Amino acid sequence: MPSDKKSSALAHPTRLQMIFFSWTKDVFIYVIVLNLFVEYSSVVMIDSFTISIFTALLLKILLEIILKIEHKVAHFFKSYVFLRILFGWLILFGSKFVILEIINFTFGDHVELGKFLDVIFLVIALILTRELFQWLYHRLGKTDHTSDQMEDPQNNL
């Protein structure tokens, strides 16, 4: 098959495919980070790998909702810098209590994410890891030279 012919599914993913990929990637990242915290932290405990998957999915949903609320509030106060920062901080700070309560209500004794500061550290680790993967993904897209190598088979030798 010639290298200039590509599948249209690969060349032009749909919006739903991109959302699916983004959520899948984020949940996988969250599962990895959660289980690393379980392994290396004495305060984070999750009974099973399956529960860690559901916890990661719930955290993804909660963080998406919180970030949407924070962005809407920031947009509402866009001309008032102080209020935008104040309310953004209050939302991001207060949301950790909401996360703790929802996780506790949903999973009970099967999941323990620690105290308030532990949850802040965990959420920061989740977000930073996700951003690192996003940065790496975009960086790899800028430096991809595979299409050049595929045109000249001698380069592959």
Legacy VTK file of the C-alpha trace (Angstrom):
# vtk DataFile Version 3.0
C-alpha trace
ASCII
DATASET POLYDATA
POINTS 157 float
0.000 0.000 0.000
1.490 3.379 -0.953
2.485 5.609 1.929
0.534 8.585 0.590
-2.790 6.806 1.154
-3.933 6.996 4.750
-7.104 5.889 6.405
-9.562 8.742 6.732
-10.254 7.613 10.316
-6.627 8.240 11.207
-6.262 11.465 9.232
-9.421 13.177 10.473
-10.730 11.898 13.809
-14.211 13.046 14.714
-14.992 15.218 17.713
-16.433 12.200 19.537
-13.291 10.158 18.806
-11.143 12.952 20.231
-13.299 13.183 23.371
-13.166 9.400 23.788
-9.390 9.385 23.378
-8.960 12.291 25.811
-11.111 10.693 28.510
-9.498 7.277 28.050
-6.015 8.785 28.253
-6.886 10.801 31.357
-8.518 7.866 33.157
-5.495 5.659 32.399
-3.182 8.373 33.720
-5.333 8.763 36.833
-5.319 4.994 37.448
-1.532 4.949 37.224
-1.085 7.963 39.526
-3.652 6.659 42.036
-2.007 3.259 42.205
1.443 4.830 42.600
0.053 6.807 45.539
-1.441 3.607 46.968
1.925 1.867 46.653
4.162 4.664 47.951
1.948 6.617 50.357
0.644 5.385 53.669
-2.437 7.651 53.585
-3.906 6.659 50.197
-5.581 3.257 50.233
-7.771 1.593 47.618
-9.013 -1.961 48.133
-8.606 -3.234 44.580
-7.435 -2.356 41.113
-11.027 -2.401 39.870
-12.044 0.147 42.493
-9.058 2.291 41.486
-10.393 2.349 37.913
-13.819 3.506 39.130
-12.147 6.042 41.441
-10.107 7.395 38.532
-13.250 7.692 36.398
-15.101 9.504 39.181
-12.131 11.829 39.739
-12.053 12.604 36.007
-15.755 13.486 36.057
-15.413 15.621 39.190
-12.335 17.468 37.941
-14.006 18.193 34.593
-17.065 19.636 36.367
-14.898 21.706 38.733
-12.766 23.072 35.904
-15.876 23.983 33.863
-17.315 25.851 36.859
-13.994 27.610 37.459
-13.766 28.664 33.796
-17.351 29.971 33.789
-16.698 32.001 36.939
-13.420 33.307 35.482
-15.277 34.336 32.321
-18.013 36.012 34.384
-15.422 38.082 36.285
-13.052 38.580 33.344
-12.939 42.355 33.756
-12.419 42.115 37.544
-9.030 40.492 38.017
-9.152 40.378 41.811
-12.619 38.778 41.906
-11.669 36.330 39.149
-8.616 35.180 41.116
-10.479 35.118 44.449
-13.443 33.086 43.221
-11.248 30.819 41.099
-9.119 30.060 44.137
-12.200 29.502 46.332
-13.653 27.065 43.808
-10.413 25.144 43.370
-9.761 25.123 47.150
-13.292 24.225 48.199
-13.665 21.570 45.548
-11.205 19.335 47.400
-13.733 19.003 50.233
-16.395 18.100 47.679
-14.085 15.512 46.107
-13.378 13.936 49.508
-17.069 13.741 50.373
-18.194 12.338 47.031
-15.432 9.708 47.030
-16.307 8.790 50.620
-20.032 8.622 49.835
-19.474 6.553 46.683
-16.846 4.076 47.873
-17.032 4.258 51.664
-14.231 2.343 53.379
-12.954 0.920 50.086
-11.149 4.168 49.180
-9.164 6.469 51.457
-7.499 9.445 49.779
-6.129 10.860 53.010
-6.861 14.215 54.563
-7.396 17.564 52.879
-3.709 18.273 52.147
-3.223 14.744 50.833
-6.080 15.268 48.370
-4.620 18.600 47.248
-1.271 16.893 46.598
-2.994 14.003 44.797
-5.077 16.315 42.584
-2.013 18.408 41.739
-0.136 15.218 40.823
-3.059 14.075 38.631
-3.282 17.410 36.816
0.497 17.817 36.392
0.875 14.262 35.069
-1.980 14.827 32.624
-0.410 18.100 31.467
2.997 16.430 31.102
1.490 13.727 28.877
-0.387 16.381 26.869
2.808 18.405 26.408
4.735 15.283 25.370
2.004 14.271 22.913
2.058 17.698 21.244
5.862 17.810 21.275
6.046 14.438 19.531
3.586 15.704 16.916
5.868 18.631 16.108
8.983 16.484 15.672
7.532 13.535 13.756
9.649 12.767 10.697
8.192 9.348 9.867
6.446 10.585 6.734
9.824 11.753 5.337
11.409 8.374 6.036
8.527 6.454 4.501
8.938 8.247 1.161
12.590 7.174 0.816
12.965 3.483 1.761
16.770 3.831 1.733
16.586 5.941 4.926
15.206 2.948 6.825
18.287 0.809 6.218
LINES 1 158
157 0 1 2 3 4 5 6 7 8 9 10 11 12 13 14 15 16 17 18 19 20 21 22 23 24 25 26 27 28 29 30 31 32 33 34 35 36 37 38 39 40 41 42 43 44 45 46 47 48 49 50 51 52 53 54 55 56 57 58 59 60 61 62 63 64 65 66 67 68 69 70 71 72 73 74 75 76 77 78 79 80 81 82 83 84 85 86 87 88 89 90 91 92 93 94 95 96 97 98 99 100 101 102 103 104 105 106 107 108 109 110 111 112 113 114 115 116 117 118 119 120 121 122 123 124 125 126 127 128 129 130 131 132 133 134 135 136 137 138 139 140 141 142 143 144 145 146 147 148 149 150 151 152 153 154 155 156
